[in-house]
């Protein structure tokens, strides 16, 4: 799943409520009129809030379609009217043709919240859509997906017997998820393979790891950050305190296979590496308005030589943190080009506990680069092959150590 969003409060929250109230009111009025008098109904009440205009919306087509389905569909009596409404809202989001803007009915919203809280049942892989293809963004550490050998960039052609062509991410998640101990079969095509392969994976309860660290030779600190979920800032704080007492000569920040998370977490963590007040990232809205996020914190690691590891599974908040440190401190990136997820999503809670996750802005890095689709190019491109993994080798980490030790000489 694509899980990258930022929380909003106060004024924006009020605006969301107002918009939802307007739409809900228009919908209810249209429903009442459509049922009483099913000819074309023009609703003049959906405001273009930005330009102050009133748009005419012909909801007669909607009610015509509703009536045809109710009258003609062979099993219409089995479908709850509320599911019709949820389907209509999903269609609204689908019309944006943005895989990151989606609707979650209450049951799916609950699963979404379980994801970001850190525990759920499934295979343990972040999935998304790239170039109209469902792909593995990143397998999570110590999960069935990682143990089965899934890798960032793997194309998912089928889930059991379901072809994934045109399948939305949230629908794919429903198919992949399941009770612990059950099996799901993914048909995978990887770059360099001659043909797809079926990979059988036994589902399990997934507890999402956040951070690992250790000291390497020459007193180099190695931090592997797996996500930017709600626990990341506190866990990174604990790690940073432990590391600084080791008085490290250098630091390797590993953001490989980190699919992102909260924007606030990325800004928070940037404060450990940058001087207070340095630009971390800016948001650019459709109105042309910009919001600039500055670093705040101790800058504890700002004077320590650093290199950063990235790969195809480094997305969103990972790209923000890596890009901010690169642009401000001129550090080197090592590995493979990152995923290229550079848009901001906002969550809007609806009154029945369903959710809308909608794209509201683009991210731009301090030096001016837009992340979306472009991704971050490493200064040193290093492959990590299946053979390397099987042999227990990590040439990307080896290169990071080499580059950092050269800086320390």
C-alpha positions as CSV (number, residue, x, y, z in Angstrom):
1,X,0.0,0.0,0.0
2,X,0.7,3.3,-0.7
3,X,0.8,4.8,3.0
4,X,2.4,8.4,2.6
5,X,0.3,11.3,4.2
6,X,0.6,14.2,6.7
7,X,-1.8,15.0,9.5
8,X,-3.6,18.3,9.4
9,X,-5.1,20.3,12.3
10,X,-7.2,23.3,13.4
11,X,-8.1,25.5,10.4
12,X,-7.5,22.9,7.7
13,X,-9.5,20.4,9.7
14,X,-12.4,22.8,9.9
15,X,-12.2,23.4,6.2
16,X,-12.4,19.7,5.5
17,X,-15.4,19.4,7.7
18,X,-17.1,22.3,5.9
19,X,-16.4,20.8,2.5
20,X,-17.7,17.4,3.6
21,X,-20.8,19.0,5.0
22,X,-21.5,20.8,1.7
23,X,-21.0,17.7,-0.3
24,X,-23.1,15.6,2.1
25,X,-25.9,18.1,2.1
26,X,-25.9,18.3,-1.7
27,X,-25.9,14.5,-1.9
28,X,-28.8,14.2,0.6
29,X,-30.8,16.8,-1.2
30,X,-30.2,15.1,-4.6
31,X,-31.1,11.7,-3.1
32,X,-34.5,13.1,-1.8
33,X,-35.3,14.8,-5.1
34,X,-34.1,11.8,-7.2
35,X,-36.4,9.4,-5.3
36,X,-39.4,11.7,-5.4
37,X,-39.0,13.0,-8.9
38,X,-36.5,11.0,-10.9
39,X,-36.2,13.3,-13.9
40,X,-33.0,15.3,-14.4
41,X,-32.1,17.3,-11.3
42,X,-29.6,20.2,-11.5
43,X,-28.0,20.8,-8.1
44,X,-26.6,24.3,-7.8
45,X,-24.9,24.1,-4.5
46,X,-21.4,22.6,-5.1
47,X,-19.2,25.6,-4.7
48,X,-15.8,26.2,-6.3
49,X,-14.3,27.5,-3.0
50,X,-11.1,28.7,-4.6
51,X,-12.7,30.9,-7.3
52,X,-16.0,31.7,-5.6
53,X,-18.1,30.2,-8.4
54,X,-21.1,27.9,-8.3
55,X,-20.9,24.9,-10.6
56,X,-24.0,23.2,-12.1
57,X,-24.0,19.5,-11.5
58,X,-26.4,17.2,-13.3
59,X,-27.2,14.5,-10.7
60,X,-30.0,13.2,-12.8
61,X,-27.5,10.9,-14.5
62,X,-26.5,9.5,-11.1
63,X,-30.0,8.7,-10.2
64,X,-30.8,7.3,-13.6
65,X,-27.8,4.9,-13.2
66,X,-28.9,4.1,-9.6
67,X,-32.4,3.2,-10.8
68,X,-31.1,1.0,-13.7
69,X,-28.9,-0.9,-11.3
70,X,-31.7,-1.4,-8.7
71,X,-34.2,-2.4,-11.4
72,X,-32.0,-4.5,-13.7
73,X,-29.0,-6.0,-11.9
74,X,-29.5,-9.7,-11.4
75,X,-28.5,-9.7,-7.7
76,X,-29.3,-6.1,-6.8
77,X,-31.3,-7.2,-3.7
78,X,-28.0,-8.5,-2.2
79,X,-26.3,-5.1,-2.4
80,X,-26.8,-2.6,0.4
81,X,-27.6,1.0,-0.6
82,X,-24.7,2.2,1.5
83,X,-22.3,0.1,-0.6
84,X,-23.7,2.0,-3.6
85,X,-22.7,5.2,-1.9
86,X,-19.2,3.9,-1.1
87,X,-18.8,2.8,-4.7
88,X,-19.8,6.3,-5.9
89,X,-17.3,7.9,-3.6
90,X,-14.6,5.5,-4.8
91,X,-15.5,6.4,-8.4
92,X,-15.0,10.1,-7.5
93,X,-11.5,9.4,-6.3
94,X,-10.9,7.1,-9.2
95,X,-11.7,9.8,-11.7
96,X,-8.6,11.7,-10.5
97,X,-6.5,8.9,-12.0
98,X,-4.1,9.3,-9.1
99,X,-3.2,6.0,-7.4
100,X,-2.4,7.9,-4.2
101,X,-5.9,9.4,-3.8
102,X,-8.2,6.7,-2.5
103,X,-11.4,6.1,-0.5
104,X,-11.5,3.7,2.4
105,X,-14.9,2.4,3.7
106,X,-14.9,1.9,7.5
107,X,-13.6,-1.7,7.4
108,X,-10.7,-0.7,5.0
109,X,-10.0,2.5,7.1
110,X,-9.6,0.3,10.1
111,X,-7.0,-1.8,8.3
112,X,-5.3,1.3,7.1
113,X,-5.0,2.5,10.7
114,X,-3.6,-0.9,11.7
115,X,-0.9,-0.5,9.1
116,X,0.3,2.8,10.4
117,X,0.1,1.7,14.0
118,X,2.6,-1.1,13.2
119,X,0.8,-4.5,13.3
120,X,-1.4,-6.4,10.9
121,X,-1.8,-9.8,9.2
122,X,-0.5,-10.4,5.7
123,X,2.8,-10.9,4.0
124,X,4.7,-7.7,5.0
125,X,5.3,-5.8,1.8
126,X,4.6,-2.3,0.8
127,X,3.0,-2.2,-2.7
128,X,2.2,0.6,-5.1
129,X,1.6,1.4,-8.7
130,X,4.5,2.6,-11.0
131,X,4.1,3.1,-14.7
132,X,0.5,1.6,-14.5
133,X,1.9,-1.6,-13.0
134,X,1.4,-3.0,-9.5
135,X,4.8,-3.4,-7.9
136,X,6.5,-4.3,-4.7
137,X,7.8,-1.0,-3.3
138,X,9.6,-2.7,-0.4
139,X,9.4,-6.0,1.5
140,X,9.6,-5.4,5.2
141,X,12.3,-6.8,7.4
142,X,11.8,-10.3,8.9
143,X,8.4,-10.9,7.2
144,X,7.0,-13.6,4.9
145,X,7.6,-11.3,1.9
146,X,11.3,-10.9,2.7
147,X,11.8,-14.6,3.5
148,X,10.0,-15.5,0.2
149,X,12.6,-13.5,-1.7
150,X,10.4,-10.6,-2.9
151,X,12.4,-7.5,-3.9
152,X,11.8,-3.8,-4.5
153,X,10.6,-3.3,-8.1
154,X,9.1,-6.8,-8.5
155,X,6.0,-6.6,-10.8
156,X,3.0,-8.4,-9.4
157,X,1.1,-9.8,-12.4
158,X,-1.4,-12.0,-10.6
159,X,-2.6,-12.4,-7.0
160,X,-3.8,-16.0,-6.8
161,X,-5.9,-16.2,-10.0
162,X,-6.7,-12.5,-10.2
163,X,-4.9,-10.5,-12.9
164,X,-3.6,-7.2,-11.5
165,X,-4.0,-5.2,-14.7
166,X,-6.0,-2.1,-13.8
167,X,-6.3,-3.3,-10.2
168,X,-6.3,-0.5,-7.6
169,X,-3.8,-0.8,-4.7
170,X,-6.5,-1.0,-2.1
171,X,-8.1,-3.9,-3.9
172,X,-4.8,-5.7,-4.3
173,X,-4.2,-5.3,-0.5
174,X,-7.5,-6.9,0.2
175,X,-6.5,-9.9,-1.9
176,X,-3.1,-10.2,-0.4
177,X,-4.2,-9.9,3.2
178,X,-5.6,-12.9,5.0
179,X,-5.6,-14.9,8.1
180,X,-2.4,-16.0,9.6
181,X,-1.3,-19.4,8.3
182,X,-3.1,-19.1,5.0
183,X,-1.3,-19.0,1.6
184,X,-1.3,-16.4,-1.2
185,X,0.3,-17.0,-4.5
186,X,1.9,-14.0,-6.3
187,X,2.9,-14.2,-9.9
188,X,6.1,-12.1,-10.0
189,X,8.1,-10.7,-12.9
190,X,11.5,-9.3,-12.0
191,X,13.9,-7.3,-14.3
192,X,16.4,-9.7,-15.7
193,X,14.0,-12.7,-15.5
194,X,13.0,-14.5,-18.7
195,X,9.5,-15.3,-17.5
196,X,7.3,-14.7,-14.5
197,X,7.5,-17.0,-11.5
198,X,4.8,-18.0,-9.0
199,X,5.8,-17.4,-5.4
200,X,3.8,-19.0,-2.6
201,X,3.8,-17.0,0.7
202,X,2.2,-18.0,4.0
203,X,0.6,-15.1,5.7
204,X,1.5,-14.1,9.2
205,X,1.0,-11.4,11.8
206,X,3.2,-8.5,10.7
207,X,5.0,-6.4,13.3
208,X,6.6,-3.6,11.4
209,X,10.2,-2.9,12.5
210,X,11.3,0.7,12.7
211,X,15.0,1.0,13.4
212,X,18.2,-1.1,13.9
213,X,21.7,0.2,14.6
214,X,25.2,-1.1,15.3
215,X,28.8,0.0,15.3
216,X,31.0,-1.1,12.4
217,X,34.8,-1.2,12.2
218,X,36.7,2.1,12.5
219,X,34.0,3.3,14.9
220,X,31.4,3.9,12.1
221,X,27.8,4.0,13.3
222,X,25.3,2.2,11.0
223,X,21.6,3.1,11.3
224,X,19.0,1.2,9.3
225,X,15.6,3.0,9.3
226,X,12.7,1.0,8.0
227,X,9.8,3.5,8.0
228,X,8.6,6.9,9.2
229,X,5.6,5.8,11.1
230,X,4.4,7.2,14.4
231,X,7.1,5.6,16.6
232,X,10.0,6.6,14.4
233,X,10.9,10.0,16.0
234,X,11.1,8.6,19.6
235,X,12.9,5.4,18.5
236,X,15.4,7.5,16.5
237,X,15.9,9.8,19.6
238,X,16.8,6.7,21.7
239,X,19.2,5.5,19.0
240,X,20.8,8.9,18.6
241,X,21.5,9.2,22.3
242,X,23.1,5.8,22.4
243,X,25.2,6.4,19.3
244,X,26.6,9.8,20.4
245,X,28.1,8.3,23.5
246,X,30.1,6.1,21.2
247,X,31.7,9.2,19.7
248,X,31.5,7.8,16.1
249,X,33.9,8.8,13.4
250,X,31.2,8.6,10.8
251,X,27.7,7.5,10.1
252,X,25.9,5.4,7.5
253,X,22.1,6.0,7.2
254,X,20.4,3.1,5.5
255,X,17.1,4.1,3.9
256,X,16.9,1.1,1.5
257,X,13.4,-0.5,1.3
258,X,12.0,2.3,3.4
259,X,8.6,3.2,1.9
260,X,8.1,6.3,4.0
261,X,5.3,7.3,6.4
262,X,4.6,10.6,8.2
263,X,6.0,13.8,6.7
264,X,6.4,15.2,10.3
265,X,8.6,12.2,11.1
266,X,11.0,13.0,8.2
267,X,11.2,16.7,9.3
268,X,11.8,15.7,12.9
269,X,14.6,13.3,11.9
270,X,16.2,15.9,9.7
271,X,16.7,18.0,12.8
272,X,19.3,15.5,14.0
273,X,21.5,16.1,10.8
274,X,20.9,19.8,9.9
275,X,21.4,23.1,11.6
276,X,18.1,24.6,13.0
277,X,16.3,26.6,10.3
278,X,17.6,24.8,7.3
279,X,15.1,23.9,4.6
280,X,14.0,20.2,4.7
281,X,11.3,20.2,2.0
282,X,8.6,22.5,0.6
283,X,5.0,21.7,-0.4
284,X,3.6,23.3,-3.6
285,X,-0.2,23.5,-3.8
286,X,-2.3,23.9,-7.0
287,X,-3.0,27.5,-5.9
288,X,0.8,28.3,-6.2
289,X,1.1,28.6,-2.5
290,X,4.1,27.1,-0.9
291,X,4.7,25.8,2.6
292,X,8.4,25.4,3.6
293,X,9.4,23.0,6.4
294,X,12.5,23.9,8.3
295,X,14.7,21.8,10.5
296,X,14.4,22.0,14.2
297,X,16.4,20.2,16.8
298,X,19.9,19.7,18.1
299,X,21.7,19.0,14.8
300,X,23.6,16.3,16.8
301,X,25.1,14.6,13.7
302,X,25.6,17.7,11.5
303,X,29.4,17.7,12.0
304,X,29.9,13.9,11.5
305,X,30.8,12.6,8.0
306,X,27.7,10.8,6.6
307,X,26.7,8.7,3.6
308,X,23.2,7.5,2.8
309,X,22.1,4.2,1.2
310,X,19.0,4.3,-1.0
311,X,17.4,1.9,-3.5
312,X,14.2,1.4,-5.5
313,X,12.3,0.8,-2.3
314,X,13.2,4.2,-0.8
315,X,10.1,6.3,-1.2
316,X,8.4,9.4,-0.1
317,X,9.6,10.4,3.4
318,X,12.8,8.5,2.7
319,X,13.4,10.6,-0.4
320,X,12.7,13.7,1.6
321,X,15.2,13.0,4.3
322,X,17.9,11.7,2.0
323,X,17.4,14.7,-0.4
324,X,17.4,17.2,2.4
325,X,20.6,15.9,3.9
326,X,22.2,15.6,0.5
327,X,21.3,19.2,-0.6
328,X,22.3,20.8,2.7
329,X,25.4,18.8,3.7
330,X,26.5,17.6,0.2
331,X,26.6,14.0,1.4
332,X,26.9,11.1,-1.1
333,X,24.0,8.8,-2.0
334,X,24.9,5.2,-2.7
335,X,22.8,2.3,-4.2
336,X,20.1,2.5,-6.8
337,X,17.7,5.3,-7.9
338,X,14.8,5.8,-5.5
339,X,11.2,5.1,-6.1
340,X,10.0,8.6,-7.0
341,X,7.0,9.2,-4.7
342,X,6.8,13.0,-4.3
343,X,3.2,14.0,-3.5
344,X,1.5,14.9,-0.3
345,X,-1.6,13.1,0.9
346,X,-4.0,14.4,3.5
347,X,-6.5,12.2,5.4
348,X,-10.1,13.3,5.8
349,X,-12.2,11.4,8.2
350,X,-15.9,11.0,7.3
351,X,-18.7,10.7,9.8
352,X,-19.1,6.9,9.5
353,X,-15.3,6.4,10.2
354,X,-14.5,6.0,6.5
355,X,-11.5,7.9,5.1
356,X,-10.4,9.8,2.1
357,X,-6.7,10.0,1.4
358,X,-6.2,12.6,-1.3
359,X,-3.2,14.2,-2.9
360,X,-3.0,17.9,-2.1
361,X,0.5,19.0,-3.1
362,X,3.9,18.2,-4.6
363,X,7.2,18.0,-2.6
364,X,10.2,20.0,-3.7
365,X,13.7,19.4,-2.2
366,X,15.9,22.3,-1.0
367,X,17.9,22.4,-4.2
368,X,14.7,22.6,-6.3
369,X,14.2,19.0,-7.4
370,X,10.7,17.6,-7.6
371,X,10.7,14.0,-6.3
372,X,7.6,12.8,-8.1
373,X,8.5,10.2,-10.8
374,X,12.1,11.5,-10.9
375,X,13.4,9.9,-7.7
376,X,16.9,10.5,-6.4
377,X,19.9,9.4,-8.4
378,X,22.8,7.9,-6.4
379,X,26.2,9.4,-6.6
380,X,27.5,5.9,-6.7
381,X,25.3,3.4,-8.4
382,X,25.8,-0.1,-7.0
383,X,23.7,-3.2,-7.8
384,X,22.6,-5.8,-5.3
385,X,21.9,-9.1,-7.1
386,X,20.0,-12.2,-6.0
387,X,23.3,-14.0,-6.0
388,X,24.7,-11.4,-3.6
389,X,21.8,-11.8,-1.2
390,X,22.0,-15.6,-1.3
391,X,25.8,-15.4,-0.6
392,X,25.2,-13.0,2.3
393,X,27.0,-10.2,0.5
394,X,26.0,-6.5,0.5
395,X,28.1,-4.6,-2.1
396,X,26.1,-1.4,-1.6
397,X,27.0,-1.3,2.1
398,X,30.6,-2.2,1.3
399,X,30.7,0.8,-1.1
400,X,29.2,3.1,1.6
401,X,31.9,2.0,4.0
402,X,34.6,2.6,1.4
403,X,33.3,6.1,0.5
404,X,33.0,7.1,4.2
405,X,36.4,5.8,5.1
406,X,37.9,7.8,2.2
407,X,36.3,10.9,3.7
408,X,37.7,10.1,7.1
409,X,41.3,9.9,5.9
